[in-house]
């Protein structure tokens, strides 16, 4: 069953909003823990590590369709080439 252009757009664009929100939240958490927190307990180090992992995962989700080679059928927003 083929997908419509509207469905392809939704699948390509929706993760960018949620990934951006997650990246902003993770960056804020990292900033607050590293710069503002006077106590560095194990809890803070664990949350810092989780926020760093979430930041990298958010970046990966944000770039979901961009590395796919341009002209790939059924993929909206593909901008890559054969080397990516």
BELFEN-V754007 format. One record per backbone hydrogen bond with DSSP energy under -1.0 kcal/mol. NH is the residue of the N-H (numbers start at 1). CO is the residue of the C=O. E is the energy in kcal/mol with one decimal. If there is no record, write none. Layout:
nh:NH co:CO e:E
nh:NH co:CO e:E
//
This chain:
nh:8 co:4 e:-2.2
nh:9 co:5 e:-2.5
nh:10 co:6 e:-2.2
nh:11 co:7 e:-2.4
nh:12 co:8 e:-1.8
nh:13 co:9 e:-2.7
nh:14 co:10 e:-2.1
nh:16 co:13 e:-1.1
nh:18 co:14 e:-1.6
nh:19 co:15 e:-2.5
nh:20 co:16 e:-1.9
nh:21 co:17 e:-2.1
nh:22 co:18 e:-2.2
nh:23 co:19 e:-2.6
nh:24 co:20 e:-2.4
nh:25 co:21 e:-2.1
nh:26 co:22 e:-2.6
nh:27 co:23 e:-2.5
nh:28 co:24 e:-2.2
nh:29 co:25 e:-2.3
nh:30 co:26 e:-2.6
nh:31 co:27 e:-2.5
nh:32 co:28 e:-2.7
nh:33 co:29 e:-2.2
nh:34 co:30 e:-2.5
nh:35 co:31 e:-2.6
nh:37 co:32 e:-1.2
nh:45 co:41 e:-1.9
nh:46 co:42 e:-2.4
nh:47 co:43 e:-2.5
nh:48 co:44 e:-2.3
nh:49 co:45 e:-2.2
nh:50 co:46 e:-2.4
nh:51 co:47 e:-2.4
nh:52 co:48 e:-2.1
nh:53 co:49 e:-2.2
nh:54 co:50 e:-2.5
nh:55 co:51 e:-2.1
nh:56 co:52 e:-1.8
nh:57 co:53 e:-2.2
nh:58 co:54 e:-2.6
nh:59 co:55 e:-1.9
nh:60 co:56 e:-1.9
nh:61 co:57 e:-2.3
nh:62 co:58 e:-2.2
nh:63 co:59 e:-1.6
nh:64 co:61 e:-1.3
nh:70 co:80 e:-2.3
nh:72 co:69 e:-1.5
nh:75 co:72 e:-1.4
nh:79 co:66 e:-1.1
nh:80 co:68 e:-2.4
//
